[in-house]
Amino acid sequence: MQKRLQRSRTEKMVAGVCGGLAEYFGVDPTLVRAVFAVVTVLGGAGVLLYFVLWAVMPLEPPSPYLPGRPTDGSSRPGRRRGSSLAES
């Protein structure tokens, strides 16, 4: 399968741009985030570049087996359909 540059759904803190770049280049997302922080501090271009990439990069298609995603159809992790706070 061919690699595609796309925003990550799993490695995301804001929009998944740094996570997507990290997955594409095969590096740690923390390293990409650090590079963006340094570029931002040194001249402010990091913020502009981030927003441009956010607008241009497509979002990774949803996967049925995303980590942390509930598999029982509920909207919140850790809660089952029909359960309430009084029951827990």
C-alpha angles and dihedrals in degrees: 000000000000119000115244128198104236139142113270124241094195104038098048135128101164113355104341096253097125091041091051092049090048092051091048095050095035097239135123113281089225089063092053091047090051091051090051090049093050092047089049094050094045097052114339095252091117093072092048092047091048093053092046091051090046089056096043105039115081119230116256110259114257117266122210090225106049114156112257093016115127113245097198095071096257119136097228128055115244096021125096124214112273096018120125135194090255091061096051 
